[in-house]
Amino acid sequence: MTALRTATPGLMIAAPASGTGKTTVMLGLLRALRDDGIAVQPFKSGPDYIDPAFHRAASGRASFNLDSWAMPGTMLDGLVAEARDAAFVLAEGSMGLFDGVARRGATGNGASADIARRMGWPVVLVIDVSGQAQSSAATALGFVRYDPQLIVAGVILNRVASPRHERLARSGMDAVGIRVFGALPRRSDLKLPERHLGLVQAIEHPDLDARIEGYAAFVREHLDLSALRAAAAADVAPPTVADTRPPPAQRIALARDEAFSFVYPHMLDDWRRAGAEILPFSPLADERPAADADLVWLPGGYPELHAGRLAAARNFHAGLADHARSRPIHGECGGYMTLGAGLIDADGVRHRMAGLLGLVTSYAQRRMHLGYRRATLRTPVAGITQGSVLSGHEFHYSTILEQPDAALADVADAEGTAVAETGSYRGHVSGTFFHMIAQDR
């Protein structure tokens, strides 16, 4: 992959595996640096729907996903150009640093290492040293040597049990010449709560700001912030104009509340930049979409946790039905399920949904669906033309019981294998189980 340079110096906060505490470190660093008066631009590597909202809460700036499997190079470079007025970049990795899919996509295999390498950002590894000491250095050394084109600036030791434990872990890193930026004591009270699709959403934490302030105080006490800033680097500046595409409509009514929040920030930014107006409304508050909207878009989220309220939202249902008579509606994952005839919750209770599609889904028969998707549309979705190729990501636990409508797209996974979840459409209404990340020209 050709290396580009970003004008703003940055770091990739990554880890050997999921669950090491990198999100806590990321949020603490974002807030601590912001409190020091430093404009920090956050990014999230990979297709995570939830973390960017936490980044925004911590930094005060919109965070954007950077995905090497789904996004072409021009799109990645345009998104990173959002950092041109910032003093510093912090990108959070996903899973392990080198973890991605087996087959290369648009610019890579989806690994965080792809993004760090392309942008010239040194990597800081968050190492969970619980249950080991000097041995953690062997893990770190393997990451340092695995890819000679990648710069690993050093490590942050996490979940350290005692001063003695810290000394032993540091001695191992010293022995192989790996820099330690600090050591974080074990703190069970700092963990963010999770549910089946990841962290409980930022919007659902009434005490989120206080939590982030606690993370900032924690990292400030135990990490060398000056050394971390000094370790940041970048390459030559990318284009300052983002790679925009025509929006699917000019006036887009967007469902936005605790049940519908999984929409990628870069998609909304792209639509606005291309001249679209976003008109938020809340199905949980039984609001109708704007009467003069050209398109209604229902993102994914957690409709299964609010199925009773959604079933009772008659004003919302009536607004959808009125719109669907002459104008398009599209739903992604949870939004798609809400457009269907019924949703069966984890307790086996069936809830009536909007009924604009025949789809019936069940959480009582749980099965995980996870992975990248590439879809070729069989019919237009609003202003997205038939034959367009969309890249996206699917992650849900619902099972399809009924899907009587026509298939919306030919859909394949990251290895090119066809998947059964094709999405569907009826009249002006359509839906998919994947969340769109990018649209090929």
C-alpha positions, 0 to 999 in steps of 0.5 A: 500500500502506498504511504501518504502523509497527513499534515497533522501528526497522529497516533494509532491507539491499538492492541494485540486483541479486543478487550484490552482497554483501548477504548478507555485509554482513547477516551481518556486521552481525547479528553485530557488533550482537549482539556489542555487546549489541543484540538484533537481529531478522532478516527475509528478504524473499521466498521464499528457503529458505536465508538465514534459517538463516544469519541465525539463526546470526549473530544468535541469533534465528530469522529469518522470511520476509516475502513480499508476494506470498504473505502477507496483510497480517495475516500480515506484521504478525504476523510483524513483531511477533516484533521487539517484544522486540528493539532493532533490526530488520535485513531482507535484501532479495532480488534487486534492491530493486524486483524482483518478479513482474508481477502483484500478489499478497496485498499486493504483487508480492514486491519487497523495496521492498513490505516496506520501504515497508509497515514504514517501514524505510529502505533501505540499498543495497549497491552493487558499485562494481567496474568503475566509480567516480562512475558508481555514483552514477547507479545509486544516484540512480535508486533514490532517485528511483524510488519517492518513498514509499520512504526510501533512507537511503544506500549501502554501497560494496562491492568497492572496489579501492583508496583512490583508487577509494573516493575517486572513488566517494564523490565521485560520491555526495557530488555527488548528496547520497547518504550513504555508510555505509562502503566495503568493500574487495574480499575474495574470501575472504569469499564463501560457497560456492554450489550450484544452489539458492543458498548451501550450507546453514548446517548444512553449514558446520562453520566457519560461526561463524568465518566470521561472526565474520570478516564482523563484524570486516570490517564493524566496521572499514569501516562506521559502525555508529552511523550505520546504527543512527541511520538506522533508523526505523519506523511505528506498532506492528502487532498483537502477536498473530500471525495463526495458522491451525489446524495440519495435525496435532497431532503432526508428524514433521518430516524434518530434516537436510542432505537435508531443510531447506527449511521456512519458519521461520514455518510451524513457528512458526505450527504450534507457536503453534497447539498442534502438537508438532514431532518432528524425525527424520533420514532420512539417519541412517535414523531412522523418524518417531515412531510416534505422529505424526499426520502425517509432513512431508518438506520440500524440500532436496537428496535428489539429493546424498544419493540413495544413502544415502536409497535404503539407508535401509531403516528410514526407508522401513519407518517411512514405509510403516507410517505411510502405512497409516493416517495422512497423509504429505506431501512438498514438492519434495525430500520429494515426490521421496523419496516417489516410486518413483525418483530419477535423479541427475545421473550418470544413476544411478537410486536407489530411493526410498520407493515410496509414490507413482509419481513418478519424477524425473531430475536427468540431464535438468535443467530449472529450475522457478522461481516463485510458485505458487497451488494449490487442493487437490483433496483434503485434505492432513492437516488442510488441507481440500479446496478450501483455497488455498495460496500457495507457491514452487517452485525445482528442477532436476528433470524428471518422467519418470513421475507416474501418481497423481491430481493433488493440486491445480490449480496456477497461477503468479504470472500465473495461468497453469496449471502442469503440476506439480500434485503428486499423491496416493495413499491417505494420501500426497501431495506437491507441488513447491512449498513452502507459504508461506501458507494462505488461510482 
